[in-house]
């Protein structure tokens, strides 16, 4: 399994997991249990909620994630232009 996304919050990781699954890529969220005790244990990029996929799906998963991030940026820039 390979990590393809690290979220700031478990909800972000689950949204990405859902996006990948809609694209036919099996995904798993890891680390959300630690998020609940982040004040008591070290919490950093390595322990943040992350999305993992099978090795053979990693490149395609990254493409799906990048494409979605580009759509979100484009929509945000469009909102800025209208204001």
N, C-alpha and C positions, 0 to 999 in steps of 0.2 A: 504494500500500500504506500502511496505517496501523498504528502501534504500538498494541496493545491490552493488553500485559502486559510488565512488566519483572521478571525473576527475580533472586534473589541468587546463583543457581547455574544452570548449563545444565540440570541435571536438572529444576528447577522449570519452566523454559521449555518443555522437552520434554513434561512432564506436561500443561501447559496446551494445548500444540499438539495432543496426543492427545485431550484433552477436546473441543477445538473440532472436530477431524476426526470424532470420533464423532457430533457434532451436524451433520455435513455441511458444515462450514466449512473451506475450504482455508486452511492456516496455514503459516508459515515461521518458523524460529528464526534470528535474526541475532545475531552477537556472541559466539558461544561460542568461536570461535578466540582471541579476545582474552583470554578468561578464563584460558587456560593460561599466559599471560605477564603476568598482572596485577601481579606484583611489579616488572616491568620497564617497564611503561607506565602511564599514568594510568588508573585504574579508578574510574568513578563511575556515576551513574544513567544517563548517556548512553551508556556503553560496556558496561553490564551486558547479559547475555543477554536478548533481548527477542523477543516473538512479534508478528509482523505478519500482517495479513489484507488482502484486497482492500477497497478503500474502501467498496464497497456492502455488505460483510459486517460492518463495524466495530461498528455498534450491536447487531446480533444477537450478535456475539462477546462484547461487553461484558456483555450480559445473561446469557449462558451462564456467563461467569466469575464475575459477581456471585452468581448462583444457587448455583454450586458453593461459593464462599466462605461464603455464608450456611449451607449444609448443614454445612460443616466446623465453623463456629462453633457451630451448634446441637448438633452431636455432642459437641464439646468441653465445652460448658456442661452437657450431660447427664451426661458423665463426671464433672464436678466435683460435681454434685449427688449422685451415687451414692457418692462417697468419704466 
